Amino acid sequence: MIVNNKVKLLDCTFRDGGYYNNWDFSTDLIKDYLEAMVSIQADYVEIGFRLISNKGFKGGCAFSTDSYITSLNIPHALKNKIGVMVNGSDILSQGNSKKNIHKLLGEMFAPKQQSPVSLVRVACHINQFKHCLTAAIWLKDQGYKVGFSLMQIHNANEEKIAELLKLANTYPIDVLYFADSMGSLNTQQITTIVNTFKNNWSGAIGIHAHDSMGNAVKNSMQAVNDGVSWVDCSITGMG
């Protein structure tokens, strides 16, 4: 077991697990879940996505609006620990200019002092990443803690990852994640990726592991041993 007081645990059960049930969780279940998060002293709870489009029915955790989150009566211990995730594809849906992206974010988010959300993470595919980075400026100006996640990291070579990380250093990002979206990586590959991050990125590093091949826990532990300080988790590995 790894004991490291510097590691932050972010639970994303409802956000990632929502793919099972269209993010339609009952109020009673959410209440029990939030109490469990208080008990385990989770550093952050990603309550869901903040999507802008809706095809077919989706529950409240697909959109995670401020009014919806406020209605959940968030426990006091989780104040300033609630996060939401935005898809890079949504941010770029009206074009990749700074003006369009900031305008869209302004329609999605109020300033932090008016919102129950503290952390906003942007999930991007490799080819979306540099176009989405300007979102970090807008979100930080509004008072949010900002995270970015490089999805499907297995599809990019070290040179491409290094190029994007160096670019990210010029933006106000609090934590930069890599996601093993297919759950296909092994511990040696995790170490290689973490070292690439450490050599090219000056901020905090996070890992989002999937358990497709049963490697999520050991890959996360390896990442922490290698210097990662933010780790995603979910109840029973849901999602």
C-alpha positions in Angstrom: 0.0 0.0 0.0 1.2 3.5 -0.8 0.9 6.1 1.9 1.3 9.6 0.5 -0.5 12.5 2.1 0.2 14.6 -1.0 -2.1 12.5 -3.2 -5.5 14.0 -4.0 -8.3 11.5 -4.6 -11.0 12.6 -7.1 -14.1 10.4 -7.2 -15.9 10.5 -10.5 -18.4 7.7 -10.0 -21.5 9.6 -11.2 -19.7 11.3 -14.1 -18.0 8.3 -15.5 -20.6 5.8 -14.3 -23.3 7.8 -15.9 -22.7 6.0 -19.2 -24.5 3.0 -17.7 -27.8 4.8 -16.9 -27.7 8.1 -18.8 -26.6 10.0 -15.7 -30.0 9.4 -14.1 -29.2 8.9 -10.4 -31.9 9.2 -7.8 -31.8 12.0 -5.2 -31.6 9.4 -2.4 -28.7 7.6 -4.0 -26.8 10.9 -4.6 -27.4 11.8 -0.9 -25.9 8.4 0.3 -23.0 8.8 -2.2 -22.1 12.3 -1.0 -22.2 11.1 2.7 -19.8 8.3 1.6 -17.5 10.8 0.0 -17.4 12.7 3.3 -16.6 9.5 5.2 -13.6 8.7 2.9 -12.5 12.3 2.9 -12.4 12.5 -0.9 -10.5 15.6 -2.0 -12.9 16.3 -4.9 -16.2 14.9 -6.1 -16.9 15.2 -9.8 -20.6 15.1 -9.7 -21.1 14.8 -13.5 -20.6 16.3 -16.9 -21.7 19.8 -18.0 -22.9 18.9 -21.4 -24.4 21.5 -23.8 -26.2 19.2 -26.2 -28.9 16.6 -25.5 -29.9 13.7 -27.8 -32.4 11.6 -26.0 -33.1 11.5 -22.3 -30.2 12.2 -19.9 -30.4 12.8 -16.1 -29.2 15.7 -14.0 -25.6 14.5 -13.7 -25.2 14.8 -17.5 -25.6 18.6 -17.2 -24.7 19.2 -13.6 -26.1 22.7 -13.7 -25.5 25.0 -10.7 -29.2 24.9 -9.8 -29.2 21.1 -9.9 -26.1 20.8 -7.7 -27.5 23.3 -5.2 -30.7 21.2 -5.0 -28.7 18.2 -3.8 -27.9 19.9 -0.5 -24.2 19.3 -0.7 -22.7 18.4 2.7 -20.7 21.2 4.3 -17.5 19.1 4.3 -17.7 19.0 0.5 -18.1 22.7 0.0 -15.4 23.8 -2.4 -14.8 20.2 -3.4 -17.4 19.8 -6.2 -16.2 19.4 -9.8 -17.7 19.0 -13.2 -16.2 17.9 -16.5 -16.6 19.5 -19.9 -15.9 17.8 -23.2 -13.4 19.4 -25.5 -15.7 18.7 -28.4 -18.4 20.8 -26.8 -16.0 23.7 -26.2 -15.1 23.6 -29.9 -18.6 23.2 -31.1 -18.9 26.8 -32.2 -15.4 27.1 -33.6 -11.9 27.1 -32.1 -11.4 30.9 -31.8 -10.7 32.4 -28.4 -13.8 34.6 -28.8 -16.2 31.7 -29.6 -14.8 29.5 -26.8 -15.0 32.2 -24.1 -18.5 33.1 -25.2 -19.7 29.5 -25.0 -18.1 29.1 -21.5 -19.8 32.3 -20.4 -23.1 30.6 -21.3 -22.2 27.4 -19.4 -20.6 28.9 -16.2 -21.3 31.7 -13.8 -18.4 33.2 -11.9 -17.1 30.9 -9.1 -18.5 33.1 -6.3 -22.0 32.4 -7.7 -21.5 28.7 -8.2 -21.3 25.5 -6.0 -18.6 24.2 -8.4 -14.9 24.7 -7.6 -13.1 22.5 -10.1 -13.7 22.3 -13.8 -11.9 19.7 -15.9 -11.7 19.7 -19.7 -11.4 16.4 -21.4 -9.6 16.6 -24.8 -8.5 14.2 -27.4 -4.9 14.8 -28.5 -5.9 16.7 -31.6 -8.3 19.0 -29.6 -6.0 19.9 -26.8 -4.2 23.0 -28.1 -7.4 24.5 -29.4 -9.1 24.1 -26.0 -6.3 25.6 -23.9 -7.7 29.1 -24.0 -10.6 27.8 -21.9 -8.1 27.6 -19.0 -7.7 31.4 -19.1 -11.4 32.1 -19.0 -12.1 29.5 -16.2 -9.2 30.7 -14.1 -10.4 34.4 -14.5 -13.8 33.3 -13.2 -12.2 31.8 -10.1 -12.2 28.1 -10.8 -9.6 25.5 -10.2 -8.8 24.2 -13.7 -7.9 20.7 -14.8 -7.2 19.3 -18.3 -7.2 15.6 -19.3 -5.4 14.2 -22.3 -7.7 11.4 -23.5 -6.6 8.2 -25.2 -3.0 8.8 -24.3 -2.0 5.5 -25.9 -2.6 6.9 -29.4 0.1 9.6 -29.1 3.9 9.2 -29.2 6.2 10.8 -26.7 7.3 13.6 -29.0 3.7 14.7 -29.6 2.8 14.5 -25.9 6.0 16.5 -25.0 5.0 19.2 -27.5 1.5 19.6 -26.0 2.8 19.6 -22.5 5.3 22.4 -23.2 2.4 24.4 -24.7 0.3 23.8 -21.6 2.9 25.4 -19.4 1.9 28.7 -20.8 -1.7 28.4 -19.5 -3.1 28.6 -16.0 -3.8 24.9 -15.5 -3.8 23.5 -11.9 -3.6 19.8 -12.8 -2.9 18.0 -16.1 -4.2 14.5 -16.4 -3.6 11.6 -18.7 -6.3 9.1 -19.3 -5.8 5.4 -20.2 -9.1 5.5 -22.0 -8.9 1.9 -23.3 -7.4 0.5 -20.1 -4.6 -1.0 -22.3 -1.5 0.4 -20.6 0.9 -1.5 -18.3 3.0 -0.2 -15.5 6.1 0.3 -17.7 4.1 2.4 -20.1 2.7 4.4 -17.2 6.2 5.2 -16.0 7.3 6.3 -19.4 4.3 8.6 -19.7 4.8 10.1 -16.2 8.4 10.7 -17.0 7.4 12.5 -20.2 5.0 14.7 -18.2 7.6 15.4 -15.5 10.2 16.4 -18.1 7.9 18.7 -20.0 5.2 19.9 -17.6 5.8 22.0 -14.5 2.5 21.5 -12.7 0.6 18.7 -10.9 0.0 15.5 -12.8 -3.1 13.3 -12.6 -4.1 9.8 -13.8 -7.4 8.5 -14.9 -7.2 4.7 -15.3 -9.7 2.3 -16.8 -9.8 -1.3 -15.6 -10.5 -3.0 -19.0 -7.5 -5.4 -18.4 -7.6 -5.4 -14.6 -4.7 -2.9 -14.4 -6.3 0.3 -13.1 -5.3 -0.1 -9.4 -1.7 -1.1 -10.0 -1.3 1.4 -12.8 -2.6 4.2 -10.5 -0.2 3.0 -7.7 2.7 2.9 -10.2 1.8 6.5 -11.3 1.8 7.7 -7.7 5.2 6.0 -7.1 6.5 7.8 -10.2 5.3 11.3 -9.0 1.6 11.6 -9.9 -0.3 13.6 -7.2 -4.0 13.4 -8.4 -5.7 10.0 -8.8 -9.2 9.4 -10.1 -11.3 6.7 -8.5 -14.9 5.4 -8.5 -17.0 3.2 -6.3 -16.5 -0.5 -7.3 -14.6 0.9 -10.4 -17.9 2.0 -11.9 -17.3 3.6 -15.3 
